[in-house]
Amino acid sequence: MLGRIARSALGRPDGRTVPDLVVMGLGNPGPRYERTLHNAGFWAVDELAGAAPIDLSERRRSCVLGEGAMEGRAVVLAKPRTYVNLSGAAARYLLDRYRVGPERLLVVCDDMDLAPGALRLRAGGGPGGHNGMRSVAQAVGDRGFPRLRIGVGRPSGDSDDVEHVLGPPGEAERELIDRAVSLVPRVVAGILSDGIERTMDWANRRPEG
């Protein structure tokens, strides 16, 4: 995943196309959490589904998914049906179902260590205090999967971290986060066409906030 993604040349024995990229956004299922900061990964996948477009409606035990194409490449979009800290089950299912390695799994999540609206794309690394990312790393047995973090900022006042991510953003913060989410299709297209390193060059240099 350090360079341009090699196009999948082989199909599976069952005739299913091997995807060039599986994009899994992290979030909590259900209407109670739809507008909360911890669901920024879900917002990103929904944005991708609309841009492609890809029908994100196939319900499996561990996730909701959709198959389609971007930049002429086979892509799978997915949202876990578990809570964030159990996201690894969906990641393991997706890698097994499509028979791809962790280097083809792009995980998108919120990040309190980044200012609202900032983006950080990496080819691998640690969980950075995010329980969902930790669950994914444990489930796939490898930290070498790419990840895209969407900044949601730290809580202010007397709010703690849990209250912060399980609450909605303010109007100004939501505008900044929405702007970042709107760029996610461009980030994914860049990964598919130019590789992760070249895409990191512009995505990570965007000014925060």
C-alpha positions in Angstrom: 0.0 0.0 0.0 3.1 2.3 0.0 2.7 3.0 -3.7 -0.1 2.8 -6.2 -2.6 0.0 -5.6 -2.0 -2.8 -8.1 -5.1 -3.6 -10.0 -6.6 -7.0 -9.1 -6.0 -9.3 -12.0 -7.8 -12.4 -10.7 -11.3 -13.1 -9.7 -12.5 -15.4 -7.0 -13.5 -19.0 -7.8 -17.1 -18.0 -7.1 -16.9 -15.3 -9.8 -16.8 -12.4 -7.5 -14.4 -9.6 -8.4 -11.5 -9.1 -5.9 -11.8 -5.4 -4.9 -9.0 -3.0 -5.2 -10.0 -1.3 -2.0 -12.4 -1.9 0.8 -13.4 1.2 2.7 -14.9 0.7 6.2 -16.1 3.7 8.1 -16.4 3.4 11.9 -19.5 4.5 13.9 -22.3 3.3 16.1 -25.4 1.9 14.5 -28.9 3.2 15.1 -30.7 6.6 15.0 -29.5 7.5 18.5 -25.9 7.9 17.2 -26.5 9.2 13.7 -25.5 12.8 14.4 -22.7 12.1 17.0 -19.0 12.8 16.3 -18.1 9.1 16.7 -20.0 8.5 13.5 -17.7 10.6 11.3 -16.6 7.4 9.6 -20.2 6.5 8.7 -20.7 10.0 7.3 -17.6 9.5 5.1 -18.8 6.2 3.7 -22.3 7.6 3.1 -20.6 10.4 1.1 -18.6 7.9 -0.9 -21.8 5.9 -1.6 -23.5 9.0 -3.0 -20.5 10.1 -5.0 -19.8 6.7 -6.7 -22.8 5.9 -6.6 -22.8 2.6 -4.7 -25.9 1.0 -3.2 -25.0 0.6 0.4 -27.8 -1.8 1.4 -26.5 -5.4 1.6 -27.0 -6.4 5.2 -24.7 -9.0 6.7 -24.3 -10.0 10.3 -21.4 -7.8 11.1 -21.8 -4.9 8.6 -23.9 -3.2 5.9 -22.0 -3.1 2.6 -22.1 -2.2 -1.0 -20.1 -3.1 -4.1 -19.3 -0.8 -7.0 -16.5 1.1 -8.7 -14.5 4.3 -8.5 -11.8 5.5 -10.9 -12.5 2.3 -12.9 -11.5 0.1 -9.9 -13.6 -2.3 -7.9 -14.5 -0.9 -4.5 -16.4 -2.2 -1.5 -18.0 0.2 1.1 -19.0 -1.0 4.5 -20.3 0.2 7.9 -20.1 -2.2 10.9 -23.3 -3.1 12.6 -21.5 -3.4 15.9 -20.6 -0.6 18.3 -17.3 1.2 17.5 -15.2 -0.8 20.0 -16.2 -4.0 18.3 -15.4 -2.9 14.8 -12.8 -5.6 14.3 -15.5 -8.3 13.7 -16.6 -6.4 10.5 -13.0 -5.9 9.4 -12.2 -9.6 9.7 -15.4 -10.5 7.9 -14.6 -8.2 5.0 -11.0 -9.4 4.5 -12.2 -13.0 4.6 -15.2 -12.5 2.3 -13.2 -10.7 -0.3 -9.9 -12.5 0.2 -7.8 -9.4 0.4 -5.0 -8.4 2.7 -5.0 -5.5 5.3 -3.2 -3.3 2.9 -6.5 -3.0 0.9 -8.6 -2.1 3.9 -9.0 1.7 4.4 -10.5 2.4 7.8 -12.1 5.9 8.3 -12.7 7.2 11.8 -13.1 10.3 14.0 -10.0 11.7 15.8 -10.1 14.0 18.8 -6.4 14.8 18.5 -7.1 16.6 15.2 -8.9 20.0 14.9 -12.4 19.8 13.5 -12.2 19.5 9.7 -8.6 18.3 9.5 -7.8 15.1 7.6 -4.9 12.7 8.2 -4.2 9.8 5.8 -1.6 7.1 6.8 -0.5 3.8 5.4 -0.4 2.2 8.8 0.4 2.8 12.5 -1.0 2.4 15.9 -4.6 3.0 17.1 -3.9 6.4 18.6 -6.2 5.9 21.5 -9.2 5.0 19.3 -10.9 1.8 20.6 -12.4 1.1 17.2 -9.0 1.2 15.5 -7.6 -1.0 18.3 -10.3 -3.5 17.7 -9.6 -3.6 13.9 -5.8 -4.0 14.5 -6.4 -6.9 16.9 -8.9 -8.6 14.6 -6.8 -8.5 11.4 -3.6 -9.2 13.3 -1.8 -6.4 11.5 -1.4 -2.6 11.9 -0.4 -2.3 8.3 -3.8 -1.2 7.1 -4.4 2.4 5.8 -6.5 4.8 7.8 -8.1 8.1 7.2 -8.8 10.2 10.3 -11.3 13.0 10.4 -10.7 15.6 13.1 -13.4 16.3 15.6 -11.4 18.2 18.2 -11.2 17.9 22.0 -14.1 18.6 24.4 -14.3 22.0 26.0 -15.4 22.9 29.5 -16.4 20.1 31.8 -17.2 17.5 29.1 -15.2 14.3 29.1 -14.0 12.5 26.0 -16.9 10.0 25.9 -19.6 12.7 26.2 -17.8 14.6 23.5 -17.7 11.8 20.8 -21.2 10.6 21.7 -22.6 14.0 21.3 -23.3 16.2 18.2 -20.9 18.9 17.0 -21.7 22.5 17.3 -22.8 24.4 14.1 -19.4 25.8 13.4 -17.6 22.4 14.0 -20.2 20.6 11.9 -19.5 22.9 9.0 -15.8 22.2 9.1 -16.3 18.4 9.5 -18.8 18.4 6.7 -16.2 20.1 4.5 -13.7 17.4 5.3 -16.2 14.6 4.7 -17.0 16.1 1.3 -13.3 15.6 0.3 -13.3 11.9 1.2 -14.3 10.8 -2.4 -11.3 12.7 -3.7 -9.0 11.1 -1.2 -10.2 7.6 -2.1 -10.0 8.4 -5.8 -6.4 9.6 -5.3 -5.5 6.4 -3.5 -6.9 4.3 -6.3 -5.3 6.3 -9.1 -2.1 7.8 -7.7 -1.3 5.7 -4.6 -1.4 6.6 -0.9 1.9 8.5 -0.6 1.0 11.0 -3.3 -2.5 11.4 -1.9 -1.1 12.0 1.6 1.0 14.9 0.1 -2.1 17.0 -0.5 -4.6 15.6 1.9 -2.4 16.0 5.0 -1.2 19.5 4.1 -4.7 21.0 4.2 -4.9 23.6 7.0 -6.7 22.5 10.1 -10.0 24.2 10.9 
